[in-house]
Amino acid sequence: MSASLNIIGELAYWQQTGIRVGAGLAAVLLIAGTLVYLHLFKLVSFMQSRLGPMEAGPFGSLQLLAEVGKFLQKEDIFPRKADRFVFAAAPFVVLMSTFLLVVVVPGGPDAWFIDTELGIYLAMAVSSISVIGILMAGWGSASKYSMLGGLRATGQLIAYELPLILAVIGVVIQAGTMNMQGIVFAQAEGSIFGWDGIGNPYILTQGVAFLIFMIAMQAELTQAPFDMPIAESELVSGYMTEYSGMRFLLFFIGEFATAGVFSAVAAVLFLGGWYIPGIDPNDNIMNVLGPLVMLVKIVGLTFVVFWARFTFPRFREDQLQKLAWKVLIPLALANIVVTGILKVAF
Amino acid sequence: MGLVPGLIKGLGVTGGTMLRTIFPDGLKKPIPNPVKGAETVQYPHEKESPPTRARGVIALHEENCTACMLCARECPDWCIYIEGHKEKAPPRRAGGKPRKVNAIDRFDIDFALCMFCGICVDVCPFDALFWSPEYEFSEPRIADLLHDKSRLAEWMETVPAFEAYEAGSEAKVKQVPPT
C-alpha cells in the first residue's frame, strides 16, 4: 500500500468524498472540454480542409469558454405544454449516468474512485440510465420531433446495449474478474506466447470484441452514422429540439463526456488501461503517470469515434436495427463461446 | 466495392484530407501548418480576390444616366429610387438649339432589398450601370444599406476595364467609359 492511499485513508469520510467528487468533476469536464476542442473543433475541421475556430485565444483555444458563456446567458425556455418537472430533470439524468460511469474507471494502482468487484457490470448498468433521461426529454417536451427522437433513441440504445455488454463478457471471461483494476492487472501480468514485454492487451485476443464494442459505443453515443435520434434533416434535433441555454449545454456536455468515459472503459478493457510496459504496476509513480496514459488512450479512441462520425452517412432505421440484431449480437455470442472454449482449453 | 473496403476507403478520404491540411508540405517534411494547408481563408485578416467579373455590387456611371427609369421599373424588388430634372445643355453644333437633357438628382439603390439579379444592368440602354467586384459594403444598420449615387459612383472605379470578346464573335462592344 502506497503513501498516497494512506493520506487519503486517514481523512474523514466526507473529506474523501469531497476529493473524489472534485476529481470526478475534473475527469469528466476536462476530458469533455479537451475532446470538444481537439476533435470537434480542430481535427474535424482539418478533415474538411478548414481551420475551425481561430479568433478566441491562440488557435481558438478559448472558444469553448465563449460557447459556454453564450449558452449560460440564454433564456431557459419551457414549451407551454411541457411536463415541467420531467423536462427540467431530463438533462441531469443523462449527465448523471456519465458521472456514475466514470467512477469505475481506474487511473492508477491507487488512483481510483471506487474499487468494487462489480466493476464493469456497474458501468454497463449505469450507462443504461441515460436511456431514461433521453426518453424523459422526448416525452416531457410535448413536441412531435422530440417524441420521435426520444423513441428512436430508446430503440437504438436498447438494441446496442446488448452487443456492448456481450462484447465485454469475452474480456471478463479472459480476465477472470469484473473488477476494472483486476482487468488492468490481468493484462499487465499477461504474456503473449511467453513474451511479456508489453503484457497482454486484450485487443490482441479480443479483437472482435473490441470492434463490436467500438461500433456499439458509437451507437450508444448517438454519434453519426448512428444519429437517427437527432437526425437534423428530419427531426430538427430529436429529443434536444425544445431545449435551450443551460439545459442544452448539459446535453452537449453529456454527449462528449460520455464519449470520453466510454473510451476510458474501452481503454481499460482492451488497451491495457493505465499500465506502462516496463514499470512495475504497483509502483507509486503509476498514480501520476497512469492518468496521463489513460488520457492519451482516451484521446486516441475518441479520435476514432469522431473520425467515423464525420466520415460515414447516417444509417436508416431498419439498417440500424439489422446491424445490431443480425450481425453484432450473433458475432458477440460467437466470440463469447470461442473465448469460453479457449479459456477452458488453455 | 465491398462493404468493408468501402468503409475503409471513406475513412482514408477524411483521414487523408486531415493529414494534408495539417502537413501541407507532405509527410516527409512533417511540420504542422494548418493555416497553409486549409483551403479556407481567414477572412478579415486575409482576403480572397474575387474573379474579375464577379457580381459584387452595382456601380453607377452618373454621366450616362438619363433618368429614363427603365432600371427602376424592371427591378423585381423595386429597390432603385430615381429622381431627375431636365437641364439645358449646349448644342451639338455651333449655332444649334440648346439641347434638353435629363440629369439625376437622386439615384439610390437599397441593397437591403436588392437581390443582385442584375436586370437593371442588363436593361440600361445608356450603359450607366455596371457590375463591380467590390463586396465589402455591409452596414451595422439596415437603413444605411440605402446607398446613394455618390457611393455608387465610387464603386465605378472598381469596375474592370472591358475585355474584347474572343476573335470571331460579332457581338456589340459595350463601351466602358474611362474611369
Interface residues (C-beta under 8 A of the other chain):
Chain A: L43 S45 F46 M47 Q48 S49 R50 L51 M54 W307 A308 F310 T311 F312
Chain B: L7 G10 L11 V13 T14 G15 T17 M18 R20 T21 I22 P34 V35 G37 A38 E39 T40 Q42
